[in-house]
């Protein structure tokens, strides 16, 4: 009989498969490309802090490197890495969709990257290019889905408003023309009371 795995067990198994298959420099390159900046720039601007936090988190999750090694690439110490992981990461996970999409995109990128490594493609440089292109397409697809959801919501609102307009138009068309000023006056009074 085939043993059924729980979702959690499958996630842990996948995480074990992916762990230590990518180095810190590749994670940094992914984050740099995702945000369109260089995260080793010494600044406290929020976009850089967010990007560095993503790098710290991904490095901690997908490598067995220590906090000092993770921070060393960006010329930061272990305390900075730890602070970002404990404070900023938690905040961004709760409040920043772009950050969450980036984490999901990296996971997708890494799965594809490891699959390509396992299939022993001849040109290792092409692996990065292909995996990053697929990752960018995933990000764009996610953004387009979000935009589509917004457009659908706006359409639904316009559709409801059109139905209300139609109902009101039918009512107004039934009012005799000599009574129209009286109806308008009473409607205005009712609106003021709201």
Secondary structure as UniProt FT lines:
FT   HELIX           7..18
FT   TURN            19..20
FT   HELIX           24..35
FT   TURN            39..40
FT   HELIX           46..62
FT   HELIX           67..72
FT   TURN            73..75
FT   HELIX           78..83
FT   HELIX           84..88
FT   HELIX           89..95
FT   HELIX           97..118
FT   TURN            119..120
FT   HELIX           124..173
FT   HELIX           177..179
FT   HELIX           180..193
//
